[in-house]
Amino acid sequence: MTPTKTEEPRRDRIAKVVSAVTAILFVSVLAAGIVTERTTLVVVVVFGFLAMAAGVTISLFVDFSTPNRQVWAYGLASGAMLASAAALLAPKAIGRHPEYGGFAIALGYLLGYAGHELGHLVSHYDLPLNAAVSELTLHALAAGSIMGVVYGSLPDLSALFGFGILAHKFPAGFTGSEALRQSGIPRTVMIVPAAAVALAAIPLSILTPDLSATVQAVFYGVSTGVFAHVAIDMLPECSHVGSHADSSGHGTIECSRNIHRVRQYAVASTLAGAGAIFVLWQALAMG
């Protein structure tokens, strides 16, 4: 339901307060991460924040409505995320306990699906967030929680894993920003999903106790499944119906013109995203 003129200023004021509080909390948890020597995790969450901020900025100055640009943005991000989850995290789950790790991967995938579906429930409430940004925030909190436990248990885990997982924040940034514009909500609210990873990850990395091998297998497996679901959900997919990429940050793209060429770009972009993670991993391994 479209808000009335008297409701809009109130919602805008609430949005500004929420954005300001989120900014203060974000700076605070970064400081806590630095003090407690969670340097790698701090770098990773700042990367995720800047990636989403870049997406929001792009939406202000660059027309990202063309299928070619959307396909490459989603394809590179989803390919990198899937490769990171499969190569840098899944082996840790299976290595610690093959059966528990395997079942946990399946559970994580289903939890990712559940988060996607249940995120739409917020559309029934009058909040300074719309359904798309609320879903992005829920995904970010889930990802941050998992990354906090993972980096808390594996302090030597490379930042490359985090970069690959959070690469999707860039396309999510410009689609979420566009969804806010269409809803008449200030785009400053995008700081909420942008900061949500850090707000969950850093405190949990500090509080995570030593975990047994079986518990680690479950956490790493769930992480793998959730991230794989998000990556697969973001794979660019051409559609003859619709206006542009799904407002929640997923890769359904209207490409009725030159559809065969755009589909080729979709395949090429996903392979390029996964290949980039492989090349970076290989370079780090050889170094």
N, C-alpha and C positions, 0 to 999 in steps of 0.2 A: 504494500500500500504506500502511495506517495505521501510524504509528510506535508502538512500544511505550512503556510508561511510563518505562523507563530511557533511551530515546532522546530523549524530549521535553525534559527539562531541558538536555541537551547541545545540542540544536538551538536552544533558547531562548537559551542563552549565546552561541552563535555569532551568532544574530540580533542580540543586543544589541551585540556587538563590531562587526559589520558596520554597524549603524546609527550607532554612535559614530564610527567611522572615516569614514563617508560624511559625517557632519555636519562633521567637522574639515576634510575636503577641500573641502566646499561653501563654508565660510567662507573658506578659503584662496584658492579661485579667484575668489570675489567680490572679495576684497582685491586680487588681481592685476589684475582687470578695472578696478577703480577707479584703481589706480596707473597703469595704461597708458591711461587715459582712454577705455575702452570703456563709457562711461556708458549709452548707449542699450541696448546688449546686456545690461548688468548689470540694468537696469530690466526688460527683457523676461524674462530667466531668473528673476528674483525673482518676477515676476508668475506665471510658470508654476509655480514652487514653491508660492507661496501659493494658487494655484487648486487644485492637487492637495491641499494641506493642508486647504483648505476642504472639499473633497469628503470627505476622511477624517473631518473633524470632523462634517460633516452625517450621515455614516453612524452616528456614535455617539449622536446626539441626536434625529435626525429620521427618520421612517419614509419611506424613498424607494422602497419596494417597489410603490407604486401606479403603474399604467401611465401615468396622466396626468403625474405628476411626472417619470418617467423619459423620456417622450417629449419633454417640453419641454427637459429638460437636454441630451439627446443632439441634439435637433433644432437648438437654438440654437447649440451648439458646432460641429456638423458643417457647418451652413450658413455660419457665420462662417469656419471653416477653409477650406472650398471656395472661398468668395468671395475670401479673402485670397490663396490660391495662384493662382487664375485671373487676378485683376485686378492684384495687386501684384508677382507674380513671373514668371508666364508671359510677359508682354510683354518682360521683360528677356532671357529666353532667346531668344525669337524675334527680337527686335530686334538681338541681337548676331550671330546666324547662324541663319536660318530653318530650314534642314535639320538641322543638328546639334542645334539647340535642340529641334526637333520630335521627332527620334529620342530625345533625352535624356529628354523628358517621358514617352515610352512606356517607356523603360528604367526610369525612376524609379518608374512605376506598377507595373511587374513586380517591381522590387526590394522595394517595399512589400508586395506579395503574398507574395514569398519570405520576408520577415522574419516575416510573420504565421504562415505555415505552419511554418517552421523553429523558431519560438519554442516550439512544443509539444514539441520534443525534450528540453527541460530536465526534463520530467516524469519522465524515466527515471533521473534522478540524485537523490541524497539531499542536497538543498540547503536552506538556511534561507529559500528563496524557493519559492513554488509556480509552476505553469506560467503562471498569469495575471499575476503580478507580474513574472516573468522576461520575459514578452513585453512588458509595459509598459516595462520597463527597456531592452530592446533597441530598442524604438521611440523611446524618449527619447534614447538615445545616438545613434541614426541622425539624429533631428531636430536634436539639438544639434550634431552634426558638420556637418550641412548649414548650419545657421544660423551656425555659427562662420565657415565659409568665405564665406557670403553677406554677413554683416555685416563680415567682414574685408576683403572686396573692395568693399563699398558702405557705407562708414562713415556716409554721409548717409541711408541707408535708414530710413524712418520706423519708430518703435516700433509703429505700428498693425499692420504686417505681423506682427510677432512676437506681438502680443496675439491677433490672429485665429488664428494657427497654434496657439498654446498654450491657446486657450479650452477645448479638449477635455480638458485636464488635470483640470477640475472633475468631470465625470461619471466619468472614469477613476479619480479618487481614491476615490469612494464605492464603485464596483464592485470595485476592487482591495482595498480595506479589507474588504469583505464576504467576498471570496474568502479572505483571510488568516484571518478569523475562523472560517470553515468548515473551514480546514485546521489550525486550532489553532496558528498562527504569530503571534507578537506583531505588532500593527499598526504598531509603530514601524518595522518594515522598510519601510513605504511611503516613508520618507525616501530610499530608494535610487532608485526611479524618479522621485521628485519632484526630486532633486538632479541626476539623470543628464544633463539638458539642459545645465545650467551646467558640469558637469564636462567635457563634450565641447566646448561652444560657445566658452567664453572662451579656453582654451589655443589652440584652432585659429584663433580670430580674431587672436590675437597672432602666431602662426606663419605665417599665410597670406601668401605672397609676392604680388607683382603678377602678375596672370594676363592672358593674351592674350584677345582678344575671343572666339575660338573656345572656349577652355577655360572662360571665364565662361559662354558659352551652354550648355555641357554641364552645368556645376554648377547653374546656375539651372534648367535643364530637368529634371535629376534631382530637384532639390528640389521643383519643381512636381508631378512625378509621384508622388513619395513622399507628399507632403502631401495630394494629391488622393485617393490610395488610402485613406489613413487616414480622411479626411473622408467618403468614400463608404462605407467599411466601417462607419462610425459612424451613418450615416443610420438613424433609428428605423424599425424594421420590425415590424409586428404578427405575432404567431404564436399559434396556438391551443395549441401544445405548449410545455412548459418552465415554469420557475418565475418567472424574472425576467431582467433584462438579462444578457447574456453576461458571465461573470466576468472576461474579459480586457478589458472596457471597450468592447465593441462593441454596436450598437444593436438586437439582437433582443430584443423585449419580449413577454412573455405578456400578451395583452389579449383574452381570450375573451369578456369582458363589455364591452358598449358598443363593440365593435370598430370600427364605422363612425365613431363620434365620435372615438375615439382616433386613427384614421387621418387624420381631418381635422386634429386637433391636430398630428400628425406633419408634415403638409404645411405647415401654418401656421408651425410652429416653425422649420423649415428656411428658409423664406422670410424669416422675421423675423431669423434669424441672419445671413443673407446681406445683408438690407436694412440691418441695423445697421452692418455694415462699410462699405456704400456711403454711408450718411449720415455716418459719421465721416470717411471719406475725402473726401467732398464738403466737409465743414466745414473740414478741414485744407487742402484745395486752395484754397478761397475765402479762408482766413485768410492 
